[in-house]
Structure formats: structure tokens, C-alpha cells
Amino acid sequence: MTTSPVHEAASPQGTRPRVVLGVSGGIAAYKACELLRQFTESGHDVTVVPTAAALEFVGAPTWAALSGKPVSTDVWSDVHEVPHVRIGQSADLVVVAPATADLLAKAAHGLADDLLTNTLLTARCPVVFAPAMHTEMWEHPATQANVATLRSRGALVIEPAEGRLTGKDTGKGRLPEPREIFETCREVLARGVGALDLSGRHVVVSAGGTREYLDPVRFLGNRSSGLQGYALARAAAARGAEVTLVAANVTLPDPAGVKVVRVETTAQLRQEVVGAAASADAVVMAAAPADFRPVGTSEAKIKKAADGSAPSLELTQNPDILHEISTDRSHAGSVIVGFAAETGDETGSVLELARAKLARKGCDLLVVNDVSGGAVFGSPDNEAVILGADGAVVEVPRGSKSVLAHVIWDEVATRLQD
Ligand code: CTP
């Protein structure tokens, strides 16, 4: 039986992108098998370089079988091919997952006592580290200093996820889901060296649709899937930003390296966005907050009336978060981006209504979707026009939500102040 690739990857030269998957000795090494499959099934040429400790967790036959290539940990095999130099030199991307505290320390200090650390010294392509360790090890000043060193040299070090660790512990230190590490790597590969233009920036993205409860089981909601907001968060993290994603009722997996704050109502969304915006260089309001909420929420489930009458709903307006953070900029110089889903009506065309909204909201950029027919909701694609308060008009043709996300960050990046 043959399986068709999930989707084919190609390097700029039209060859299969060459990925080095470094694996260091942590329990999360087993998750790297899934990451390897993601790469190989989507047409990447992968060389696995485990450390000796990694082989204590997952053996060489597994890596060799899944990658279709021989595997070695030291520099003494096939010496005539000079693997300690060649593997790094010829790579389009090196990703180390999991990266242990020990591996990060060696990489930060330029040690080269095995094949993986040699490869890290010879690679001139983008390098991604996906650390996984116990919280104490991650938070230790030595590890944090090593991470800062690696980032200052242009490596993308993905923030570990929070959750269950080895044993009974929970906390920060989990390896993000392999599929999400893969997505991040794909974005880094597509952008190449120098892709980390949001490094050192804190950005806030809101995503999803809020719910306004009538009673414990019923709510007013909307059709926002959260896909565009998640694509924005993933893209910003892949460009090196510290990302806070305020997600309203989204069931998508957490993007790698992103801090996800979950909310339900517009009031909760407002509290989290306003709080995070205080230290943010950019805020992108991709969420669809409900404009109205019931005046009161019943604590008990609302029952049908015996006489067949329907209850009447009294609604009140929710605060406009985008307007609030645009007019009361707690972080001077921040760039604020809104979205506008418009259909056009008798008072104006889509773009006329959008221009009026840009002025009314007071944000710097407005991403305008024409939603006549409901086309954009839940779709992997999007097309938009980005309007700038400075008069800019950028048309983004139909493409993936990831492509639109990167154009939005390009526009944000040019407006960020030093
Ligand atoms: N928005 C917000 N707070 C709200 C409603 C909307 O911050 N209570 C933000 C959305 O996240 C989006 C932008 O405002 O970035 C525009 O949303 P939209 O629903 O188009 O704006 P409205 O002000 O609700 O305008 P309209 O009357 O056209 O629905």
C-alpha cells in the first residue's frame, strides 16, 4: 500500500528540503518519532542525529527505519565522508527536539563532543531548539542564560509547553505537540535565515468567538473558528516573538511556544487582552467578540413556559476592546491591528465601511474580509485587504491563513519602533 504525502515540500532549488533532526536524551525523545514522520511524509529529506543518551530512550533501528538512513551518534563512523562537517553544512534546517538542558548548555558554549554538537557548529541554516525538561531545570538561571545566548545568535528556541511532566509533576517544560513543532519548522524553512524579525518583541493575539451565557447551558455565540488567530500566533512565534494568545472557545491544538490563555466571554477576553496589551509591542484582535450580552444570566436553566410563550431577551452592548486599547495605549509605540468582517450594504461598499471602521476604532491597521456568503468561516484560506491609518492599502490574494498572517506581521514589523 502506498500513502500519498500529506503535502509536498520543496526547497527553493526544487529539491527536497534537507532537515537534520537532532534528538537529545530526554523522555520526550519518543515524540520525536512522530515529528520525524511529519517531515518524511511531507517530502522532507531527514537525517536523524541522536545523542548517545537519546538512544537510551529510542533505539537507532527506530530512527533508521523511520528516516530511511543510517544513524550514528559519534564522529567516528563513515569518517571518509566527514559527517561531522558535511551534515551541518548541507542542511536547510536543523531542529533539535527534545533539547535537554545539557544539550542547550553544550550548544550555547560551542562544545563539540559528538555528532549532533558538531553539526550545530557547522550549520549555517536556521536552527530550532524545542526544549523539554523539568520546570526547575528550565527555570534555572544557567539554562535561561544558555537560552538567551542561543537566541541572541539567531536560533529559534521554542518555549516549552505547560502540563504533565515525567512522573507526577506538572508545570512548564513539556515538549509541544510534534505536529505543532513541525508547523513551526515549516514556517522557519519557508522564510530561511534571518526569519526572526520579531525576536525580542511581545505580541498579543486574540482568536475565536466569545459566548454570552443566557443560563448555564445556553449562550449567544458566533461562527469564528479561531483558525486565523492561531495562524497569526504560530507565525509570530516562528518569527521569534513572545506570543500571548487569548483564545475564546477554540478547540485547535496550542501552537508551539505560544502562551495560550483561554476565555469564554467578551468581559473575560477584554480583561486578558487589556492586561497583556500593557507590555505588548503589538496586539492583533482577530477574535470575534460578541457585540451584545444578555442583561442578566440565569443561574438555573431557563424552562419552557406552560402557556407556550417564549422568554424575551434583553441585551446590552459589550465594551469595544479594540477601540479601548487603541485609544488608551498603555504601551507607547505599540502597533494595534483590527479585523473587519464586512458584507457591504446600502450605506457603503465593503472598503468604504472598512475605512470608516478603521477611523472609528483608532487602530493602526485593519484587515478587511469580505464575508458576503460566509465564505471565510472555518476555511483554511482567506483573502483580505489591509488598510493602514497611514493610508497604506495592501491586497492579499486568496491563500492560506498562514500566508495572510505573515503579510500582517510584515506590515506590523515595518511599523514597530526601536
Ligand atoms: N472588536 C472588539 N470588541 C468588540 C467587538 C469587536 O475588540 N466588542 C474588534 C474585533 O476583534 C475586530 C474589530 O473589533 O478586530 C472589528 O470587529 P467588528 O465586529 O467588525 O466590529 P464592530 O465594532 O462590531 O462593528 P459592526 O457594527 O460593523 O459589527
Residues whose N, C-alpha, C, O or C-beta is under 5 A from the ligand:
A	BS01	CTP	M285 A286 A287 A288 P289 A290 D291 N318 P319 D320 I321 L322 V337 G338 F339 A340 A341
